[in-house]
């Protein structure tokens, strides 16, 4: 009778485990498991698991079929998920603050010689669209920066490179339509 009780115990343990996984995570996992079994697709899934103390952990699961058996491994990625969530929240606060202040945010990729727009306001300030590739240093200085301010902008850029960091400069820019900001 011992052999008869064992599968029932494993089945109930599996159901108990599945009950601790949120429904949407479980659905996605089941779909991936089916693709693994039916089409031998690689299985990778990150899901939440409610612990017996009520806390929640994130697991990253990988599985493959070998010799007609499914072998898998789980990693606890809770700290990474918490860090990702904190980063998303921080980015949302930064977006809110830059939008409220009407700041245009950009980065300059020095190696590629391109300004990379980081928010919609930067596009608006420079009269650019998302389809535009960004500006080179020469385009910025020649086509946008007011001629009377070009020297100060160049000096600020050089000082920033020497210091290995950012720079701050106030200047006027010209739009293709002829108006200035």
N, C-alpha and C positions, 0 to 999 in steps of 0.2 A: 504494500500500500504506500510505502514511502515514495516510490517512483511516480505514483499517480498524483500525489499531493504536490510534488516539486513543480511540474509545469503550471499548475494552477497558481502557485505562489509567485512564480516568475511573471505570469500574466498579470496578476494583481499588482505586483511591483511596477511593471511597465505602465499600467493604467494610472497608478498613483503618480509616477514620474510625469506622464503626459498631462495630468491634471494640474501640475505645477508650472506648465509652460503656457503663456498666453495664447489664446486661440489663433490669432493671426500668425504668430511665429510657428505654431504647430502646423497650420495649413501649408505655409511655405516650405517647411521642412518635409512634410509628407509628399508634396509635389516634387521636390528635389530627389527624395528617396525613390519615388516612382521612376523618375528619369534615369536615376542610377541603375535601378534594377532592369528597366525595359531597354535602355539605350546605352548603358555603360558610360553615362556622362559623369564627369567628376562631381563629387558632392562636396560643397562647402556652404555652410550656413551659420549665421550668427543669430543667437536667440537668447531670450531672457528666461531665467529659471528662478521661481520663487523658492527660497530656502525655507526650511521648517521653522526658523525663527522669524519669518515674515520679510526678511530682507530680500533683495533681488540681485542676482549676479548675471553677467553676460558671459555666454560661452560661445566659442568659435569651434565648430565641428567640421571635421574632414573625414571622408570615407571613400572607400574603393572596394570593388569586388575582386577577390583573389581566391582561386580554387573553389568557386561557387559559394563563397562565404563573404559577408560584408565585414570588413575590418575598418575601424574608425578610431579617431582620437579627438578629444575635446581639450581646449585651452581656455582658461579663465581670462577674459579680456575686459573685465569690469573696469579697471582703472583707465584703459584706453578709451572705452566708451564714455566714461565720466569726463575725461579730458576733452574728447570731441564735443560733448554737449556743452562744456564750459566755454570752449572756443566758439561754438555757434552762438551762444548767448553773448559773449564778448563782442563778436562781430556784429551782432544785431544792435547792441548798444552803440557801437562805433558808427554804424550806419545811421542810427537815429540822431546821434550828436552831429555828424557831418551834414546830414540833411537839414537839421534845425539851424545850423550855422551857415548853410549854403556854401560849404567848402567843396572845392573840387580836389579830389585826391588822385594822385598819380605816382607811379614809380618810373624811374629811368633805368632801363637795362643798358648799362654802359657798354658791355661787350657787343650787344646787338645794335647799339645806337638807336634805341627806340624808347619813347615814352609810352608806358602802359597805363591806360586809364583804369582807375580802381573804382570809380563810381560814376553815375550818370551825370552828376553836376560837372565833372571834369570835361565830359563831352560838350555840355552846354557852354561852358566858359570859353572853350576853344572853337566852338562852332563845328565840331566834328560829329560823326556818327559812328555807331559800332562797326560799320563796314570799313571805316578808315583804319589804316594800319598803325596809327600813332605817328608821332613826329620824330624825325631825327634831330640831333642837336642843331645842325645847320638850318633845317626847316624852321625850328622854333625861333632861332635867333634872326634869321633872314625874313621869314614870312609873318611872324606873330609879334615878337618883342619890339616895342617901340624903339626906333633907332637911338633916341636919347638915353634909353635905359639898357641898351645891349652890353655896354662895358661893365656895368654893375652886375648884370646877370652872369656874364662870363667869369668875372672875378669870384662871385659866390659859388659857381659850379667848381672852379679850380680849388677854392678853399675847402669845399666839401670833399673833393677827391683827396686832397692832401691829408685831411683829418680822418679820412676813411668813414665818413658818415654823411649825414644830411646837410642841407644848407637851407637858408631862408633868405628870400629877397622879395622886395615889393617892386613891381614893375607894371608898366602899361602894356597891354597887348592889343594888336589890331586884328580885326576880323576881315575876311575877304570882302565883305559888304562895305568896308570902309569905316565902320564905327570902332571906337576904342572902349576898352574896359580897363 
